[in-house]
Amino acid sequence: MIPRPLKTIAADRGGPAILSRSMLQSFQVQNFKCLRDVKIDLDPFTVLVGPSDGGKTSILEALRLLGRTLDAPYTEVFRGETSAESLAFRGTPDAPIQWVLRLADAERSFHYSWSLNPVVEFGRCGDGSRFSWDRSKSDSPDFARGSPSTTSWGPHDTNLRATLQQPSAPDHPLLAHVVALMGELRALPRYRLDPAALRRPAAPGPGAVLAADGGELVAVLDRLLSGPGRGAIAELEERLQDAVPTLRGIALRCLEAEAGAKTLEFVLRGASKPPLTIPCAHASDGAMLLTGFLALAYSEEPGMLLVEEPENGLHPARLRTVVELLRKISTGEIGARPRQVIVTTKSPLLLNFTAPEEVRIVRRDREPGTSVTLMSRGADIATLREELGLGDLGYHP
């Protein structure tokens, strides 16, 4: 049984946000790359800001790697460049790499952790229930309930989803909520959209998803156009018109030179018949990037959006539009459903369009490694906001 998510409610600027049950309330990772022990409180829309090499990308990578354990065997996930030795903080794999996820729930909070040590604590909730297993003791996966309780797991040749589907898994809300959350963490790209990739022709397919650089945009738009209704594509075109008033919509044209491939054209606003179109090669980078973000909004997958430096390629005047778009994706006001959005940025200008409660300042020091601070809890924040633009605060000493 997977519980229905709570309605996600958009927060007023400066007000609290309500997360759905399948969203993360907080995320903690230990001994992973430069993240010695970092905990991040999350909202439906969260912005990580800080200088290069501060740890922002490592935070996203820690989430992506955890998501891979849902479907891939541990022996496949943790090898090569993602082996324990490569990932461990300062190359010390004897210290366990550990993830702790706290889910949002109307009645209680759930705790989930996973480490490279043989004993894994699966979860803990307010009623004293706790599930754990020891992968080193037995080849037969099993569950038990208690406080504490230890059960068998077997060698590292299976994955988390297979374990959750064991007949012996107890019927408990804890497991149901973790299943819902882990479904959102599956196959997470780090989106860094590139206008050149967004412009590439593509062959449509039923399972098309946007690539991390924006490739396959045409295939995703074709999937929306050929879906059971035009509601999603009509909304996408309406949002595009609002952002770029010279455009009325999109059109896909078959390429004679490439069998099965299509290319994107934009329909210009005006009364001409037939409507005038321009190839995407002649459209601005800003129009391409906005179309890419809108395609993400109206796609069902992935469940969580990790977006790196959305300011790249955008005129500063477009930053407000992109921030508002991503925030509305997180609340479900735009797109197929509410989805948690985590953004990294180095742009002080982008922060001018966020609320302090949405921003986490990521810094890296030599000894303790990376630390994360909630911007709204900074010292003398009220005074600083009177003297500086919000975009300057992330870099204020």
N, C-alpha and C positions, 0 to 999 in steps of 0.2 A: 504494500500500500504506500503510495507516494502522496503526501498531503497536498491539498490545493494551496497555492501561495496566497499569502495575505495581499490585499491591495496595496500597492506602493503609492504613497502620497507625495506629491511634490512639496518640498519645503519652501516656505517663504524665505527670501534672502535673509540669512541670519537665524532662521528658525530650525528646529530639529527635523530630521528626515526620518521617515519610517521605511524600514527595509522589509522586503518579503522574506518568507521563511527560507527560500532558496538562495538568498543573498548572504554575503559575509558581513558579520558585525565587526570582526577583527581578524587579523592574520598575523601569526608570529612565526619566525623562522630563526633557527639557531645553527651556527657553524656552517653556513652556506656562503661560499665565495667571500665577499667582504662583509657579510651579515653575521656578525658574531652572535648577537642576540637582539633581534629587532621585532618590535610589535607595532602594528599599524591599525588604528581604528579607522573603519571604512564607512562611508556613506554610499547611497546609490550612485552618486557622482563624486569622485575623489580625484584631486589633482596633486601629483607629486612634483615638487619643484626643487631645483638645486643645481649646482655646477656639474660639469662633466666628471665622470668617474666617481660620483658620490654614492652610487648604489641603487639608483632608480631602476636601471635595467635589470639588475640582479634581483630586485623584488619581483618584477614581472616574470623573470626566468624561474624563480622559485615556485610561483603559482603554476606556470606552464609545466614544469617537471612533475609537480604533484598530480596535475591533471592527466599526464601520460600514464601514471600508475593505474588508472581506472581500466585501461584496455590492454596495455602492453605488459608482458612479464617483467618482473623486477630485474632479471638478468639482462634483458634488452634495454631497459631504461637506464640502468646504472652501469654503463660501460663506456670505454673510449673517452671522449671529451666530457661525458657526464658520469664518469666513474667517481667513486667516493673520494679517491685520492685527488682527482682534478677539481672536485667541487668543494672539498672541505676547507674551512677557514684556515688560511695560512698552511695548507697542505698537511693538516693533522687529522687523518681519517679515524684515529682512535676516539676522537670526540664525536659523538653521534650528531648527524645532521637530522634536524627534527622540525616538523611542521605542526603548528597548532592552529586549528580553525575554530572560531566561535560563530555559531549561526545565530541569526536573529529569529526570535519567536515571540509570539504574543504572551506566552505563559512562563517560559523558562528558557535558559540558555543552554546550548549543547557544546560539548568540548570534544574535539577530535585531534588526535596526534598520530604521527607516523614517523619512525626513525629508522636508520640503517642498523640499529642494534637488533639482536635477535628478538627481544621482547617488544611488542607493539601494543600500546594502549589505543584501543579503537574509539572509545568515547566515554563520556561521563555526563550525567545529568542530575538535576536537582533532587530527584527521588532516591538517589543513592545507587542507581543502576550503573554498572560499569562493565565494559566488554574489552577483553584483551586476548592476545594469543602469543605463543612462543613458536616462531618458525623453525627453531632448531631441534625440536623434540620429536616431531612426528610427521609422517607424510600424509596424514588424513586430516584435512581441515575440519574444524568443529568450533562451535561457540558454547559458551556457558554464561550464566548471568550471576552476578553477585557483587560484593563490594569488600575486597577486590576479588577478581576471578581471573584465572589464567587458563587458556585453552590451547589446543594444538593448531599449528598452521601448516607446516611442511616446508619444503625447500623453496627457493626463490624462483619457481618455474610457473607461477600463476600470476593473476592480477587482482586488483581490488574488486572489480565488478564480479569476477568469478566467485570470490569469497562471499560477497554480499548475497549472491544467488544460491548459496548452499542451503539444502533443505533444513539443516540444523540451525540456521540463523534464527534467532528469537524474534518474535513478533513484538516489536517495541518501537514507539515513536522516534527514539533516538536514531535507529537505523534508517527509518523511512526518511527522516530529514537529511541525514548524511547522503543517502542515495540521491535525493533531489539536488543537493548542493554539488555533489561530485559530477552529476550530469551537466551542470553549468560549467564545470571546469574542464570538460573534455575538449581536446583539440583546440587549444587556445593559440591563435597566432598573435604575434606582436605587430599590430598594424602601424606601418610607417608608409603612408600612401605616397606614390610617386606618379606625377602626371604622365610621364612617358609610359609607365606600365598600365595606367588607366586607359590610355588611348589604344593599346594593342588590340587588334582584332582577335576574336575567339570563336570557337565552335560551340554552339549551345549544347547543353546536356541536362538531364533531369536532376542531377545532384550538384549543380554548379554552386560553388562558394567563392567568395572573394579571397584572393591570395593576399599574403601579408603586405606585398607592395602595391596592391590594387589590381594586379593582373586578373583576368577572367571577369572584369566588370561587364563586358558585353554579354557573356553567358549568364551572369546573374540577372541582368536587366531582361534578357530574353525569357528567363524562368519566371520572372514576375509578370511579364507581358502575356505569357502563354498559360498562366495559372487559371484556376476556376473562375475568378472574377477580376475585374480591372480596378477594384478598390485600392489595392496597394499602389499600383502604378499611377493611378489618378492622384492619390495623395502625394506621392513622390514628385510628380510634375507640378503640383500646386506649391509644394515647399520650394522647389527649384525656381519657380516664377517669383515667389516672394523674395528669394535671395538674389536672383539675377533677373531684373525686370525685362531685359531684352529677349529673354528666352520664354517660349511657351510650352515646350515639352521635349521629348526625345523620340528618336526613330532609329530603327536598326535596318541596315541595308546589307544584302548578301554580296559577297565578293566573288566575282567571276574567276579571279586568278587563284583563289584558295577554296577548294571544294568544301562546302559546309560551314565556312567561316563567315562571320558577320562583323560589321563595323558600326560604330556609334555616330549618329548625326544629331544635331540639335535643331529643333523647330523654332524659327524666329517668330517673335510676336508681331502681329500685324494682320491686316485684312486681306492680304493677297491670296488668290486662289489659282493653282494649288499653293499651299503654304510653302514658304521658302525655308530651306534647310542649309546648314553649314556642316562640313565634316568636323569631327572632334579635333582633328589636327589644327584647325583654325580657331578653336575655342580657347579661352584663357585657361591658364593653369588653375585659377581660382574656381572656375566653373567645373572643371574636371574633378577637383578635390571635393567640392560640395556634392557633386553627383556620386562620388565614391562613398562619402559618409552617409548619404541618403540610401544608397543601395545596401549598406550595412544595416541601417535602421530597419528596413523593410524585409530583411532576410531573417529567417528563424534561427540560424546558427552563425556564430557560436553563442553560447548562453551568456558569457561575460565578454566585454569588449576591453581589450588592452590596447591603448592608442599611444604611440610614441611621437612626441613633438609634432602635433597637428599644425603648428604654426608654419612649418616648412613649406615654402612655395606659395604662401598666402600673403596678400597685401594686408597690412595691419588693420585696415578698415573691415576686413572680412573676419577677423578673429572673434568679434562679438557673435557673429552669426554661427560660427562653428561651435563656440562654447555653449551657446543657447541650444543648438541642435543636439549636442552630446548630452547636455543636462536633460533635455526632453526625452531622449532615448531612454535614459535611466528611469524616468517616471512612467514611461509608456504613453506619454502624450504624443510622441512621434514614434512610429514603427509598429512592428508586429506585436510586441509585448514589452513589459518593463525588463530592462537588462542592466545589471551593474556595470558601470563604466569607470575604468581607472586610466587616467591620463598622466603621462610624464611630459615635462616641459622645461626648457631653459629660458623661456621668454618672459621677462617682466611685463611686457605689454599684454600678454594673454591673461595674466593674473588680474588686470584691471577689470575683467568681466566676470570674475568669480567672487564668491563670498569667502571671508577668512575661514569659516567653518568647513569649507570644502577643500582647503589647501593643507598639505602636509609638507614641511620643509625637510629635505633629506640632505644630511651632511655626513662627511666621512673624516674621521680623525685617525691618527696613526695607531694608537693603542686599542681603543675600544671598537674601532671599525665604524660602521655606519650607524647613525642615529636618526630617528624620525620624530619631528615635533609638530604638534598641531598649531597652525599659525594663529588661531584665535586665542590660544593660551599664552602667546608671547608677552613679555614684559611691556607694560605701558602701551598696549596696542591701541587704546583709544587716542592717546596723545600722538602716537606715530601716524595714525590714519589722518589726523588733522593736518600734519605737517607734510606728509608724503602721499603719493599715489599708492594704491594697494599693490600695484605691480612692483614698486620699489621695496616693499617690506620683505620679500623673500630673500633679498640680498643685503638687507640692513644689518650691520654688525651687531 
